[in-house]
Amino acid sequence: MWGRPGYLFAMSFHDDSDAMEAASLSARAMSARPAPYLDGLNPAQRLAVETLDGPVLMLAGAGTGKTRALTARIAHLMSQGRARPNEILAVTFTNKAAREMRERVGKMMGQVAEGMPWLGTFHSVCVKLLRRHAELVGRQIMVNGDARDLHLRSNFTILDTDDQNRLLKQLIIAAEMDEKKWPPRMLGGIIDNWKNRAWTPDKVPAHEAQAFDGRGVDLYRQYQDRLLTLNAVDFGDLLLHVIHIFQTHDDVLEKYRTWFRYILVDEYQDTNVAQYLWLRLLAGGHRNICCVGDDDQSIYGWRGAEVGNILRFEKDFEGAEVIRLEQNYRSTPHILSAASGVIAGNKGRLGKTLWTEAEEGEKVRLIGHWDGDEEARWIGEEAEAMQGGTRGMAPYSLDDMAILVRAAHQMRAFEDRFLTIGLPYRVIGGPRFYERLEIRDAMAYFRVVVSPDDDLAFERIVNTPKRGLGDKAQQTIQVMARSNGVSLLEGARLCVQSKTIGGKGGKALGELVNGFARWRAELLDGRDHIRLAEEILDESGYTGFWQNEKTPEAPGRLENLKELVKALEGFENLQGFLEHVSLIMDNNSDAEEEPKITLMTLHAAKGLEFPAVFLPGWEDGLFPSQRSMDESGVKGLEEERRLAYVGITRAEQVCTISFAANRRVYGQWQSALPSRFVDELPEAHVEVLTPPGLYGGGFGATGMAAAQQSAMGGGVTSNLQEKAAKADVYNSPGWRRLQSNAARPIRQPSEAKNLTIDASAVSAFGTGDRVFHTKFGYGEVQAIEGDKLEVAFDKAGTKKVVGRFLMPADQAGDVPF
């Protein structure tokens, strides 16, 4: 009976007595069955499964089998006759997690899981509740001057983001506000944030009411009224309305408190205020609530998650049982110890100690690089080497490897490198760098400047950002171009000249056409292509468009545009860069069966695991993120540290952490200090791989750290940083001879506080000099920038290398190559 689809909806709260008796008999029969789902559980997991009454917090560390324990608990509730399947409320954050839980329970209990209609995401469960009680949502609103009582109906529509933005745009225009200055997406984000905190328009605090030029609350109220008129809700309303129903209708709340005899919550550390209140209301009677989570993996504060929800669980539910799952089934002892050393720096945590019965395995590997490009090159080569087995390790498939970055823009250097050397890769959680919307738009601008006849590129950006050129105006441009046998750009110029297109759209089109003429002239005059690219993006309004777009994605898109401009540094001109991108993208293989290394952000990696993990970019400002620390202070730093913990614990067998001594920012070399999280790695569990002399006699990690500490009257804070700058893992005779011959003084920064490498530093070499590099062989110096040289190697092609790695060709002597 329980497995029959739609069974629950056929019952009222006053169920037929025969049905109740049948269910009770079935439950008692099940309780007599053996419990194979308990087999293999460790003592802590079994305690969490069998502690059924009262509030329970299953504090489950990374890789400790919390999903298995959670599903076994559901099976145990039913097997012991404590609750029928439709009396268990189990909520997750994703549909994938809900499906996995349902499948696991189904395997444990047969087909019983089909009769669990209340196993799903917060939103899916609330949709069912709201459709049952939609008429309890309503208020009196004014329609054309008349007061009308409106109520939500059970057949309400759930608006998607596009519909929501269109409705908000109508309200902004009606309020006579500038939609460019105050975009709908920005207002939508503010309202969504208020709904995540369970604030209705009349409950928004005074300090928040100044949002959106002081008109946010009024627009929020109008938006809610308009939704009611349309018989519609957005995603935030699904919880907000149900919370309101529970708070204002005690009889409804009491029915569900009685109905849901047991409540289970997955990933409790990721709940926001609205989800927290909803759960508190439902569990307020019997208090049979089991929350599963890990405070050390709360990394979604930027989207409303409150780590405080799990930290105060024992206060919220007096007498709660806290059961720690600490036996890890994923990672080696070295990896767990490194992660524990980092997360110990957080004060706001409940605390637990992960342990494993696995063999010690490889220590966490730490390596510093000269710059980001060198970091990408090394990781690419290391990934290739690991496929065949390296340094005593067993071979790893590319499918076993992942590169987890703090920010999406870091992927560009890796993608460029992998595409160039033909290393297959996949990007999880988004398109590849050169396939991202903002990158395609920017490159379309570059393409039109380089080739004014590129109609496809012009068509893409003629109204991006919006210039008031709708479909009709664009068709007019196409007709003009075809009738005169010219390109779309020239057709647009003719439309402007003949005033065929007028008004604001015609004016904006004229500015665009004049811009392309100016940028094209500068290109032909030999203008620096990097500065020209920045000028194109700025003067076209494209950069400003994303600066004004107040959405969570906008900052990342701006970072990607900066990374695109940075990518131009390796090319002589725009045309060469565009050709390079076209060729490498065309040569990329998309064969699904081919093993590929995975590229993704740390946030997207939560819940996943890989045998070998690379964690690049561990530099202060990048990771931990300066923006996060600026906006949230200590709270932001602690969330960044939790993100580091998540990153390390994704690794099963090999974890490699890297940082770069220098980053190129808008054409300027800037030194970067290793992340403060590097200081927190326990030395006993870390192996340093940095090649000798990497930092060129004082620049880079330890040199700059020492300079800063000296200025403050202190010493270098981390032995690991010192080792990372001095380690000699390539201890061959050739390396030793190279270091001996290449030793020469290098200019130091004039002041300790100066963190920018002096680009005018005098190199020991000159343009045209023949040089030798132990890896790349003989070559000729083509260009010099400080102590970084561009060398055309006889066999390895043109590369940028640090002067300290080079020696005059006639001094190479017997250095092996």
Secondary structure, DSSP 8 states (H G I E B T S, - for coil): -TTSTTTGGG--SS--HHHHHHHHHHHHHHHTS--GGGTT--HHHHHHHH--SS-EEEEE-TTS-HHHHHHHHHHHHHHTTS--GGGEEEEESSHHHHHHHHHHHHHHHTTGGGG-TTEEEHHHHHHHHHHHSGGG-EEEEEETTEEEEEE--TT-EE--HHHHHHHHHHHHHHTT--TTTS-HHHHHHHHHHHHHTT--GGG--TTTTTTTTTTHHHHHHHHHHHHHHTTEE-HHHHHHHHHHHHHH-HHHHHHHHHH--EEEESSGGG--HHHHHHHHHHHTTT--EEEEE-GGG---GGGT--THHHHTHHHHSTT-EEEEE-B-SSS-HHHHHHHHHHHTT-SS------B-SS-----EEEEEEEEHHHHHHHHHHHHHHHHS--TT-----GGGEEEEESSGGGHHHHHHHHHHHT--EEESSS--GGGSHHHHHHHHHHHHHH-TT-HHHHHHHTTSS--S--HHHHHHHHHHHHHHT--HHHHHHHHHHTTSS-HHHHHHHHHHHHHHHHHHHHHHTT--HHHHHHHHHHHTTHHHHHHH--STTHHHHHHHHHHHHHHGGGSSSHHHHHHHHHHHHHH----TTS--EEEEEHHHHTT--EEEEEE---BTBTTTBHHHHHHHHHHHHHHHHHHHHHHHTTEEEEEEEEEEEEEEETTEEEE--B-HHHHTS-GGGEEE---TTTTTTT-SHHHHHHHHHHHTT---S-HHHHHHHH------HHHHHHHHHH-------SSTT--S--TT---SS-TT-EEEETTTEEEEEEEEETTEEEEEETTTEEEEEEGGGEEEGGG-TT---
